[in-house]
Amino acid sequence: MLVDTPDSDEVTQRARSAIGQVVGRIGHVRVRRRRLPNDGVLYETSNGLFFLPYQTVVATRLVEESGGSPLWTVAALLWSPLVFVLPFVRSKQLREKQVEENEPVRLTGDELQRLPELLGQMPGAFFVALRDLRSVDRKGNRWVLRRMSGTALTLAPLAGDAFGQRMRDLLASDAWCVVAGWA
């Protein structure tokens, strides 16, 4: 017997209605999790908070490496005063090296409405609905989202105090208080 599975368009439509309209970017945050990307961008939507993790890209960088002849090392082992000369004898060389880096996914304007599609495509992306939040507390520089079910999520801003101000404004807004039932 075959199980009727919803097609990807139907799933995206359901996610789009659950997430709502994207209002704007709150800021760059770190969410401590195992085996999933930690750093990303937090967005405000009409129905909650959306976390979009950074993507990993491979870049080629010039890296300075120490070079030198192994004969100098052997000579220094045989005659110990050469140990003091070795740092001056070794040359520095620039080499190309493949490096993995994390960078934000840059979405602007109409691209922001693609967030529901990215929920299933990007490992680590998540959405927290307002109605599923019990409370949002600030602890030092971190923000703790306590959910009705599941573990609490701790958000640590990656840059500046603009994130903190944006979160305070968001939590004080009437729309959030009414939807979340905190009024």
SELUM-862308 format. One record per residue (C-alpha): residue number from 1; residue in three letters; x, y, z. Coordinates in Angstrom, 1 decimal. Layout:
+------+------+--------+--------+--------+
! resi ! resn !     c1 !     c2 !     c3 !
+------+------+--------+--------+--------+
!  NUM !  ALA !      X !      Y !      Z !
...
+------+------+--------+--------+--------+
END
This chain:
+------+------+--------+--------+--------+
! resi ! resn !     c1 !     c2 !     c3 !
+------+------+--------+--------+--------+
!    1 !  MET !    0.0 !    0.0 !    0.0 !
!    2 !  LEU !    1.4 !    3.4 !   -0.9 !
!    3 !  VAL !    1.2 !    6.2 !    1.5 !
!    4 !  ASP !    0.0 !    9.5 !    0.1 !
!    5 !  THR !    2.7 !   12.1 !    0.9 !
!    6 !  PRO !    2.2 !   15.8 !    0.4 !
!    7 !  ASP !    4.2 !   17.3 !   -2.5 !
!    8 !  SER !    6.8 !   20.0 !   -1.8 !
!    9 !  ASP !    4.5 !   22.8 !   -2.9 !
!   10 !  GLU !    1.9 !   21.8 !   -0.4 !
!   11 !  VAL !    4.5 !   21.6 !    2.4 !
!   12 !  THR !    5.9 !   25.0 !    1.4 !
!   13 !  GLN !    2.4 !   26.5 !    1.4 !
!   14 !  ARG !    1.7 !   25.2 !    4.9 !
!   15 !  ALA !    5.0 !   26.5 !    6.2 !
!   16 !  ARG !    4.3 !   29.9 !    4.5 !
!   17 !  SER !    1.0 !   30.2 !    6.3 !
!   18 !  ALA !    2.5 !   29.1 !    9.7 !
!   19 !  ILE !    5.4 !   31.5 !    9.4 !
!   20 !  GLY !    3.4 !   34.5 !    8.0 !
!   21 !  GLN !    4.9 !   37.5 !    6.4 !
!   22 !  VAL !    8.6 !   38.4 !    7.1 !
!   23 !  VAL !    8.6 !   41.7 !    8.9 !
!   24 !  GLY !   12.4 !   42.2 !    9.0 !
!   25 !  ARG !   15.8 !   41.1 !   10.3 !
!   26 !  ILE !   16.5 !   41.3 !   14.0 !
!   27 !  GLY !   20.2 !   40.5 !   13.9 !
!   28 !  HIS !   23.0 !   38.0 !   13.8 !
!   29 !  VAL !   22.9 !   35.4 !   16.7 !
!   30 !  ARG !   24.5 !   32.2 !   17.9 !
!   31 !  VAL !   22.3 !   29.4 !   19.1 !
!   32 !  ARG !   24.1 !   26.6 !   20.9 !
!   33 !  ARG !   23.2 !   23.3 !   19.4 !
!   34 !  ARG !   24.9 !   20.0 !   18.7 !
!   35 !  ARG !   25.6 !   18.9 !   15.1 !
!   36 !  LEU !   23.8 !   21.8 !   13.6 !
!   37 !  PRO !   25.0 !   25.3 !   12.5 !
!   38 !  ASN !   25.2 !   27.7 !   15.5 !
!   39 !  ASP !   25.5 !   31.1 !   13.8 !
!   40 !  GLY !   22.8 !   32.7 !   11.8 !
!   41 !  VAL !   20.4 !   35.5 !   11.3 !
!   42 !  LEU !   17.2 !   35.9 !   13.3 !
!   43 !  TYR !   14.1 !   37.3 !   11.5 !
!   44 !  GLU !   10.9 !   38.6 !   12.8 !
!   45 !  THR !    7.8 !   37.3 !   11.1 !
!   46 !  SER !    4.1 !   38.1 !   11.7 !
!   47 !  ASN !    3.7 !   34.8 !   13.5 !
!   48 !  GLY !    7.1 !   34.3 !   15.3 !
!   49 !  LEU !   10.8 !   34.1 !   15.0 !
!   50 !  PHE !   12.8 !   32.5 !   12.1 !
!   51 !  PHE !   16.4 !   31.5 !   12.4 !
!   52 !  LEU !   18.4 !   31.1 !    9.1 !
!   53 !  PRO !   21.8 !   29.6 !    9.7 !
!   54 !  TYR !   24.9 !   30.8 !    7.9 !
!   55 !  GLN !   26.0 !   28.7 !    4.9 !
!   56 !  THR !   29.4 !   27.1 !    4.7 !
!   57 !  VAL !   31.5 !   28.0 !    1.7 !
!   58 !  VAL !   34.9 !   26.9 !    0.6 !
!   59 !  ALA !   37.3 !   29.8 !   -0.1 !
!   60 !  THR !   40.8 !   29.9 !   -1.3 !
!   61 !  ARG !   43.0 !   32.0 !    0.9 !
!   62 !  LEU !   46.7 !   32.9 !    0.9 !
!   63 !  VAL !   48.3 !   31.6 !    4.1 !
!   64 !  GLU !   51.7 !   32.4 !    5.4 !
!   65 !  GLU !   53.7 !   29.2 !    6.3 !
!   66 !  SER !   57.1 !   28.7 !    7.6 !
!   67 !  GLY !   59.5 !   27.1 !    5.1 !
!   68 !  GLY !   63.0 !   25.9 !    5.4 !
!   69 !  SER !   65.4 !   23.1 !    4.8 !
!   70 !  PRO !   65.2 !   20.0 !    7.1 !
!   71 !  LEU !   69.0 !   20.0 !    7.0 !
!   72 !  TRP !   69.0 !   23.1 !    9.3 !
!   73 !  THR !   66.9 !   21.2 !   11.8 !
!   74 !  VAL !   69.2 !   18.2 !   11.7 !
!   75 !  ALA !   72.2 !   20.5 !   12.1 !
!   76 !  ALA !   70.6 !   22.2 !   15.1 !
!   77 !  LEU !   70.1 !   18.8 !   16.7 !
!   78 !  LEU !   73.8 !   18.0 !   16.2 !
!   79 !  TRP !   75.1 !   21.4 !   17.2 !
!   80 !  SER !   72.8 !   23.1 !   19.8 !
!   81 !  PRO !   73.9 !   26.7 !   19.3 !
!   82 !  LEU !   72.1 !   26.6 !   15.8 !
!   83 !  VAL !   68.8 !   26.4 !   17.7 !
!   84 !  PHE !   69.1 !   30.2 !   18.3 !
!   85 !  VAL !   69.7 !   30.8 !   14.6 !
!   86 !  LEU !   66.9 !   28.7 !   13.2 !
!   87 !  PRO !   64.1 !   31.3 !   13.5 !
!   88 !  PHE !   66.1 !   33.7 !   11.4 !
!   89 !  VAL !   67.0 !   31.2 !    8.8 !
!   90 !  ARG !   63.5 !   29.9 !    8.1 !
!   91 !  SER !   61.7 !   31.7 !    5.4 !
!   92 !  LYS !   58.0 !   32.6 !    5.2 !
!   93 !  GLN !   56.1 !   31.5 !    2.1 !
!   94 !  LEU !   52.6 !   32.3 !    0.9 !
!   95 !  ARG !   50.6 !   29.3 !   -0.2 !
!   96 !  GLU !   47.0 !   28.9 !   -1.4 !
!   97 !  LYS !   44.9 !   26.9 !    1.0 !
!   98 !  GLN !   41.2 !   25.8 !    0.8 !
!   99 !  VAL !   39.4 !   27.1 !    3.9 !
!  100 !  GLU !   35.8 !   26.5 !    5.1 !
!  101 !  GLU !   34.1 !   29.7 !    6.1 !
!  102 !  ASN !   30.6 !   30.6 !    7.4 !
!  103 !  GLU !   28.8 !   33.5 !    5.8 !
!  104 !  PRO !   25.3 !   34.8 !    6.1 !
!  105 !  VAL !   22.7 !   34.1 !    3.5 !
!  106 !  ARG !   21.9 !   37.5 !    2.2 !
!  107 !  LEU !   18.2 !   38.0 !    1.5 !
!  108 !  THR !   16.7 !   41.4 !    0.5 !
!  109 !  GLY !   13.3 !   42.6 !   -0.5 !
!  110 !  ASP !   11.2 !   40.0 !   -2.1 !
!  111 !  GLU !   13.8 !   37.3 !   -1.4 !
!  112 !  LEU !   12.8 !   37.4 !    2.3 !
!  113 !  GLN !    9.5 !   35.7 !    1.4 !
!  114 !  ARG !   11.6 !   32.6 !    0.4 !
!  115 !  LEU !   12.2 !   31.8 !    4.1 !
!  116 !  PRO !    9.5 !   29.1 !    4.2 !
!  117 !  GLU !   11.3 !   27.3 !    1.3 !
!  118 !  LEU !   14.6 !   27.6 !    3.0 !
!  119 !  LEU !   13.2 !   25.9 !    6.2 !
!  120 !  GLY !   13.4 !   22.5 !    4.5 !
!  121 !  GLN !   16.5 !   23.2 !    2.4 !
!  122 !  MET !   18.9 !   24.6 !    5.0 !
!  123 !  PRO !   20.0 !   22.3 !    7.8 !
!  124 !  GLY !   19.6 !   24.1 !   11.1 !
!  125 !  ALA !   16.9 !   26.5 !   10.0 !
!  126 !  PHE !   14.0 !   26.7 !   12.5 !
!  127 !  PHE !   10.8 !   28.7 !   13.2 !
!  128 !  VAL !    9.4 !   29.4 !   16.7 !
!  129 !  ALA !    5.7 !   30.4 !   16.6 !
!  130 !  LEU !    4.6 !   33.1 !   19.0 !
!  131 !  ARG !    1.8 !   30.9 !   20.3 !
!  132 !  ASP !    4.5 !   28.3 !   21.3 !
!  133 !  LEU !    6.5 !   30.8 !   23.4 !
!  134 !  ARG !    5.9 !   30.8 !   27.2 !
!  135 !  SER !    8.3 !   33.7 !   27.8 !
!  136 !  VAL !   11.3 !   35.6 !   26.5 !
!  137 !  ASP !   13.9 !   36.6 !   29.1 !
!  138 !  ARG !   17.1 !   38.5 !   29.0 !
!  139 !  LYS !   20.1 !   37.1 !   30.9 !
!  140 !  GLY !   23.0 !   39.4 !   30.6 !
!  141 !  ASN !   23.8 !   39.6 !   26.9 !
!  142 !  ARG !   21.8 !   36.5 !   26.0 !
!  143 !  TRP !   18.1 !   36.1 !   25.3 !
!  144 !  VAL !   16.3 !   32.9 !   26.4 !
!  145 !  LEU !   13.2 !   31.7 !   24.5 !
!  146 !  ARG !   11.2 !   29.4 !   26.8 !
!  147 !  ARG !    8.8 !   27.3 !   24.7 !
!  148 !  MET !    5.5 !   25.6 !   25.8 !
!  149 !  SER !    7.1 !   22.3 !   24.9 !
!  150 !  GLY !   10.7 !   21.4 !   24.2 !
!  151 !  THR !   13.9 !   22.9 !   25.5 !
!  152 !  ALA !   14.6 !   26.6 !   25.9 !
!  153 !  LEU !   16.6 !   28.3 !   23.2 !
!  154 !  THR !   19.4 !   30.7 !   24.1 !
!  155 !  LEU !   20.3 !   33.4 !   21.6 !
!  156 !  ALA !   23.6 !   35.2 !   21.9 !
!  157 !  PRO !   23.9 !   38.3 !   19.7 !
!  158 !  LEU !   27.1 !   38.2 !   17.6 !
!  159 !  ALA !   27.5 !   42.0 !   17.1 !
!  160 !  GLY !   26.5 !   45.2 !   18.8 !
!  161 !  ASP !   23.6 !   46.2 !   21.1 !
!  162 !  ALA !   21.3 !   46.9 !   18.1 !
!  163 !  PHE !   20.0 !   43.3 !   18.5 !
!  164 !  GLY !   19.1 !   43.9 !   22.2 !
!  165 !  GLN !   17.2 !   47.1 !   21.3 !
!  166 !  ARG !   15.4 !   45.4 !   18.4 !
!  167 !  MET !   14.3 !   42.5 !   20.7 !
!  168 !  ARG !   13.1 !   45.0 !   23.4 !
!  169 !  ASP !   11.1 !   46.9 !   20.8 !
!  170 !  LEU !    9.7 !   43.7 !   19.4 !
!  171 !  LEU !    8.6 !   42.3 !   22.8 !
!  172 !  ALA !    7.0 !   45.7 !   23.8 !
!  173 !  SER !    4.9 !   45.9 !   20.6 !
!  174 !  ASP !    1.2 !   45.4 !   20.9 !
!  175 !  ALA !    1.0 !   42.8 !   18.2 !
!  176 !  TRP !    3.4 !   40.5 !   19.9 !
!  177 !  CYS !    1.8 !   40.9 !   23.3 !
!  178 !  VAL !   -1.7 !   40.2 !   21.9 !
!  179 !  VAL !   -0.7 !   37.2 !   19.7 !
!  180 !  ALA !    1.5 !   35.7 !   22.4 !
!  181 !  GLY !   -1.2 !   36.2 !   25.1 !
!  182 !  TRP !    1.2 !   38.2 !   27.3 !
!  183 !  ALA !   -1.1 !   41.2 !   27.5 !
+------+------+--------+--------+--------+
END
